Structure formats: structure tokens, C-alpha cells
């Protein structure tokens, strides 16, 4: 395929897509172009996948030529097929993390596109120069176990978190994992035979051993202590950010059983302070949402920040 046969899209759209190829904007370009199997793009995909699996990262090179950007975008498409052909969960996860890390590193120096990517990923980050701001509940939902994003280290005011561009990039890098993982692995029957054959030269990472449910339960032992100690405030956020994800996705409870446990806990909380509108419908919804999204509870550090005025988690 020569440069004249490459589908033409707006330069600005392609520039965004080759930087962030997991976005809906990038997928739209790929679907419109309907590319055929191409050795040039297969080679680009092999280089990308090899870099991800060998180094755990994918280097970003700023490109100026249209053909270079389009080849980089298609390299992402082929890398996904190649990694899928390996039939290895460890390879898939390592590749996903490498793509996420690449996006994060680009974003740290891409102030122009950061709000656009946030919107594309359905994240509420907005630019409030010189910071990027986000409601605390949404920040806690995405920040996860990142030490850099521990709530105690952030600038807070009136329920809003203010982030530097570097920290906003870290947060969006975490959120991007959801989009990169979308539709992976690609079913073997949908992979071209040439791609499957080419994948055999890729290195296979060591398999990731799954954590036992007991180990996860022990890790979140502090949540069991919350369940034993009613609180007089922040019941909404405790339910949706801690209790529902924990009971559903760590302890593996059925939605009905988890809802019952939380309802009983809230009833005891009301004895301390009846002023709450947490009801059975809200609890049921949060349990269902946690299961659908596979959410995990807040980290202990973030929970300390959230609950510091009602529970002394430092001594647990």
C-alpha cells in the first residue's frame, strides 16, 4: 500500500488517534478505512507488541508525516491481534499495561489534548489553570491503589480534587486500561493466519499467578472492622466506594446477600445519626454496579482520608 492509497482523514483527528489509539475517535478512523492485511502494518504491530512484552513499555515518538501517524495507528491494531494470538492472559495484561503507560507518558506533556482525552474516556476532569479538577467521588472511584494518587497527597477544596498535569496523566492512564482491554483477546477465529504465524516470534511473559480469595479478604480486613463500627457520616460514599465493591468483588457475595449486609449496617449507622437518605434502592443499585464494573474497594490510604473524621483507621 503506497501513501496515496491511505485513507485521508483530518490531520488533527489522526494526530489525536495515533497518540491515543484506544479512543472511540481512533476506532472510527480504523473502521472507516477498512484496511486490508498489510506487511508494513504487520511489521509495525510486531515491533509494538515486542516492545510491550519485552520491556513492559512502548516508546512514544512524535511524528510529523501523515503516513507515519497512520502506520503507528495501524501498528496498534495489529499488536492487539498478535498478542491475542499468543493465547496468554499474562501477555494480554502486560500489553495492556504497556499501552496504558505509553498514554500516561504522552499526556504528561500534552496539555492541549488532556481535556479531550478525559472527555473521550467519559471522565469528568476539567482544566482549571494551572490545575485539572475532578469531583472527589469520581477521583476516588478511579485512583485505585496508586500511591501517587493517594487522597492525602492531593489538593482538595469543597469536594473537588485539584491535580497537576502529571497526576491527571496518571489518573487518565489508569482509566485508559478499561478502553485498551475492550474486546481483548480477539477470538482466534477472527485472526488472519499470517498474523497467527507471525505471533510465534513474540516473547511470552511469565504467567501471573492468581491471588487466592482468602489473601484478598485478609488484605481488606480493615473493611470488616468498618462493618463492625457504625459511622455517623459519609454513608453514601462508604457504600459505593468501599462496602459494595468489597462484598461483591472481594468476598464474592450474591447481590441480594451483599445488599442485606449493607442494609443492616446502615440501620446501625442510623442509630448514631438518622439523617441519611441511603435506602434499599441505592444499596441494590451500588451492588449491581460494582458487579457489572468489577470495582474494587478504595485503598486503605484513601479510605483514611474519606473517613478520618468518623473512624480512626490509623490504629487498625
C-alpha distance (Angstrom), angle and dihedral (degrees) to the residues before:
residue distance angle dihedral
X1 . . .
X2 3.80 . .
X3 3.78 126.0 .
X4 3.81 92.0 -99.0
X5 3.82 92.1 61.1
X6 3.82 94.5 52.6
X7 3.81 110.3 110.4
X8 3.79 110.9 -106.3
X9 3.79 119.6 -127.0
X10 3.77 131.0 163.6
X11 3.80 111.3 -67.2
X12 3.81 92.2 -130.2
X13 3.80 91.9 50.8
X14 3.80 92.3 50.1
X15 3.80 91.5 46.1
X16 3.81 89.9 56.8
X17 3.81 92.8 42.7
X18 3.80 97.6 53.2
X19 3.80 89.7 49.2
X20 3.81 93.8 47.4
X21 3.83 106.5 21.7
X22 3.82 94.4 167.7
X23 3.81 93.7 67.7
X24 3.82 126.1 103.7
X25 3.82 87.8 -114.7
X26 3.80 90.7 58.9
X27 3.80 92.7 45.5
X28 3.80 89.3 52.9
X29 3.81 91.2 55.7
X30 3.81 91.3 48.1
X31 3.80 93.5 48.8
X32 3.80 92.9 47.5
X33 3.79 93.1 49.4
X34 3.85 94.4 51.3
X35 3.82 92.6 -160.1
X36 3.80 120.8 -154.2
X37 3.81 123.7 -139.4
X38 3.78 105.5 -68.2
X39 3.82 129.4 -177.4
X40 3.79 92.8 -146.1
X41 3.79 92.7 56.7
X42 3.80 92.0 40.8
X43 3.80 89.1 56.3
X44 3.82 90.6 48.6
X45 3.79 89.2 50.9
X46 3.80 92.2 50.0
X47 3.80 91.1 52.2
X48 3.79 91.4 48.3
X49 3.80 95.3 47.0
X50 3.82 92.6 44.4
X51 3.79 91.5 51.8
X52 3.80 91.2 49.4
X53 3.81 94.8 48.6
X54 3.80 97.5 40.3
X55 3.82 100.9 40.0
X56 3.79 103.1 18.8
X57 3.79 89.7 -125.6
X58 3.80 140.8 72.6
X59 3.78 118.0 -137.6
X60 3.79 116.2 -129.9
X61 3.79 116.9 -139.3
X62 3.78 118.0 -170.2
X63 3.79 109.3 -125.0
X64 3.78 131.6 -162.0
X65 3.81 104.8 -177.6
X66 3.79 121.1 84.5
X67 3.81 92.7 -134.3
X68 3.82 91.6 52.5
X69 3.80 93.0 52.0
X70 3.79 93.1 46.8
X71 3.82 91.4 48.2
X72 3.82 90.1 51.1
X73 3.81 90.3 51.0
X74 3.80 91.9 49.6
X75 3.80 89.8 45.9
X76 3.81 86.6 63.3
X77 3.81 90.2 52.7
X78 3.81 92.2 51.1
X79 3.81 93.9 42.6
X80 3.80 89.3 58.6
X81 3.80 90.7 51.8
X82 3.80 92.9 46.3
X83 3.80 94.4 49.5
X84 3.80 90.3 46.1
X85 3.81 89.7 53.9
X86 3.81 90.1 60.1
X87 3.82 89.6 68.9
X88 3.81 90.3 -145.6
X89 3.81 124.9 133.1
X90 3.81 89.7 -159.8
X91 3.83 91.0 54.8
X92 3.81 91.9 48.0
X93 3.81 92.6 50.8
X94 3.80 94.2 45.6
X95 3.79 90.7 49.3
X96 3.83 92.4 48.7
X97 3.81 91.5 51.2
X98 3.81 91.4 48.1
X99 3.82 92.0 52.9
X100 3.80 90.2 47.5
X101 3.81 91.2 50.3
X102 3.81 90.4 50.1
X103 3.81 91.0 53.1
X104 3.80 91.5 48.3
X105 3.79 92.8 51.4
X106 3.81 92.1 49.4
X107 3.80 92.7 48.1
X108 3.80 93.7 54.4
X109 3.82 86.8 70.1
X110 3.79 99.7 30.3
X111 3.80 106.8 80.7
X112 3.80 90.9 154.7
X113 3.81 94.3 61.3
X114 3.81 100.5 33.6
X115 3.84 96.7 89.0
X116 3.80 89.7 44.4
X117 3.80 92.0 52.9
X118 3.80 90.8 46.4
X119 3.81 89.4 54.7
X120 3.80 91.3 45.9
X121 3.81 90.3 53.0
X122 3.82 91.2 46.9
X123 3.78 91.9 -115.8
X124 3.81 120.3 145.4
X125 3.81 97.1 -133.7
X126 3.82 111.6 137.2
X127 3.77 129.9 -177.3
X128 3.80 114.6 -108.2
X129 3.79 101.2 168.3
X130 2.94 127.3 -92.3
X131 3.82 86.8 13.8
X132 3.79 140.1 42.3
X133 3.79 114.4 -127.5
X134 3.79 134.2 -153.2
X135 3.78 134.6 172.7
X136 3.80 110.3 -97.8
X137 3.80 95.5 -122.7
X138 3.78 92.2 55.7
X139 3.80 90.9 44.3
X140 3.80 90.8 53.9
X141 3.78 91.1 47.1
X142 3.81 92.4 58.6
X143 3.80 106.5 26.6
X144 3.80 93.2 76.8
X145 3.79 118.4 163.6
X146 3.81 97.2 -18.3
X147 3.81 108.4 133.2
X148 3.80 89.8 -156.8
X149 3.80 89.6 58.2
X150 3.79 97.2 46.6
X151 3.80 105.4 141.4
X152 3.81 92.8 -127.1
X153 3.83 89.1 64.8
X154 3.83 96.2 53.1
X155 3.79 134.8 92.1
X156 3.82 107.7 -110.2
X157 3.78 133.7 -173.3
X158 3.81 130.4 163.6
X159 3.81 95.1 -18.9
X160 3.82 94.1 -46.6
X161 3.82 127.1 113.1
X162 3.81 118.0 -144.1
X163 3.80 115.9 -152.1
X164 3.79 135.4 -170.1
X165 3.79 115.1 -126.5
X166 3.81 89.7 -101.6
X167 3.78 93.4 54.7
X168 3.81 92.0 43.1
X169 3.81 86.8 53.6
X170 3.81 90.8 52.0
X171 3.81 91.1 50.8
X172 3.81 93.8 48.3
X173 3.79 89.3 46.4
X174 3.80 88.2 58.9
X175 3.80 92.2 47.1
X176 3.82 91.3 48.2
X177 3.81 89.9 65.0
X178 3.80 88.7 75.2
X179 3.81 91.9 57.1
X180 3.81 95.3 41.9
X181 3.81 90.3 51.6
X182 3.80 91.5 51.5
X183 3.84 111.0 120.8
X184 3.82 93.8 -2.4
X185 2.93 127.0 171.6
X186 3.79 97.6 39.4
X187 3.84 108.9 -138.4
X188 3.80 112.9 -97.4
X189 3.79 91.2 -123.8
X190 3.81 90.9 61.0
X191 3.82 94.8 54.2
X192 3.83 120.9 97.7
X193 3.82 112.2 -117.6
X194 3.80 91.0 -123.5
X195 3.79 90.4 56.7
X196 3.81 91.4 49.2
X197 3.80 90.9 50.6
X198 3.82 92.6 47.4
X199 3.82 92.1 50.5
X200 3.81 90.8 68.4
X201 3.81 91.8 79.0
X202 3.82 92.0 58.9
X203 3.83 118.3 102.6
X204 3.79 117.1 -112.0
X205 3.82 115.5 -136.1
X206 3.77 122.4 -138.4
X207 3.81 110.7 -83.6
X208 3.80 116.4 -101.6
X209 3.79 110.0 -120.1
X210 3.81 111.6 -135.0
X211 3.79 118.5 -117.5
X212 3.77 114.9 -115.4
X213 3.83 116.4 -113.3
X214 3.81 88.1 -121.5
X215 3.83 91.5 57.0
X216 3.80 90.8 52.2
X217 3.79 91.8 48.0
X218 3.80 91.3 51.7
X219 3.78 90.5 48.1
X220 3.80 90.4 56.5
X221 3.80 95.6 43.7
X222 3.80 89.9 125.6
X223 3.82 89.0 67.6
X224 3.79 90.1 58.7
X225 3.80 86.2 56.2
X226 3.81 90.0 52.3
X227 3.79 88.5 53.6
X228 3.79 87.9 53.9
X229 3.82 93.2 50.1
X230 3.84 118.0 58.3
X231 3.81 116.5 -143.8
X232 3.79 131.0 -145.8
X233 3.83 98.5 -145.7
X234 3.87 145.5 25.2
X235 3.81 91.1 38.5
X236 3.83 93.1 146.8
X237 3.80 94.2 57.5
X238 3.77 93.2 39.6
X239 3.80 89.5 57.1
X240 3.80 98.6 45.9
X241 3.81 99.9 34.8
X242 3.80 101.7 35.7
X243 3.79 119.5 9.0
X244 3.82 103.2 41.2
X245 3.84 95.1 45.1
X246 3.80 90.9 45.1
X247 3.78 98.1 49.1
X248 3.81 94.5 41.5
X249 3.81 103.8 37.9
X250 3.80 104.4 24.1
X251 3.78 103.6 33.4
X252 3.81 91.1 29.9
X253 3.79 95.8 -135.0
X254 3.80 124.0 167.2
X255 3.80 114.2 -102.8
X256 3.81 91.7 -112.6
X257 3.80 93.1 50.7
X258 3.81 93.4 45.8
X259 3.81 90.5 49.0
X260 3.80 90.2 52.5
X261 3.83 92.7 50.9
X262 3.81 92.0 49.0
X263 3.81 93.2 45.0
X264 3.79 90.4 53.4
X265 3.80 89.9 48.5
X266 3.81 92.6 50.8
X267 3.80 89.8 49.1
X268 3.80 88.8 57.9
X269 3.83 90.1 45.9
X270 3.81 89.7 55.4
X271 3.79 89.4 60.4
X272 3.82 86.8 66.3
X273 3.80 95.3 40.9
X274 3.82 121.6 -2.4
X275 3.82 91.9 -166.1
X276 3.81 101.1 107.0
X277 3.79 135.0 104.4
X278 3.80 95.0 -155.4
X279 3.80 100.7 132.5
X280 3.80 138.2 170.9
X281 3.81 93.1 -89.9
X282 3.79 91.6 54.4
X283 3.80 92.2 47.1
X284 3.81 93.0 48.2
X285 3.81 91.0 48.7
X286 3.82 92.9 50.5
X287 3.80 92.2 49.5
X288 3.80 91.0 49.7
X289 3.82 92.1 45.8
X290 3.82 92.5 49.1
X291 3.79 90.7 52.7
X292 3.80 94.4 45.8
X293 3.83 92.8 49.9
X294 3.81 97.5 35.7
X295 3.80 89.8 -127.6
X296 3.80 121.4 -175.5
X297 3.81 123.5 -150.5
X298 3.79 123.6 -96.2
X299 3.77 117.6 -82.7
X300 3.79 115.3 -99.6
X301 3.84 91.1 -109.8
X302 3.80 92.3 55.5
X303 3.78 91.4 43.9
X304 3.80 89.4 54.4
X305 3.80 89.6 56.3
X306 3.79 92.7 46.8
X307 3.80 96.9 46.4
X308 3.80 103.1 27.5
X309 3.82 93.4 114.4
X310 3.81 94.6 51.0
X311 3.83 104.6 31.7
X312 3.78 133.8 29.2
X313 3.81 99.8 -135.4
X314 3.80 92.3 165.1
X315 3.78 90.0 78.0
X316 3.81 95.1 49.0
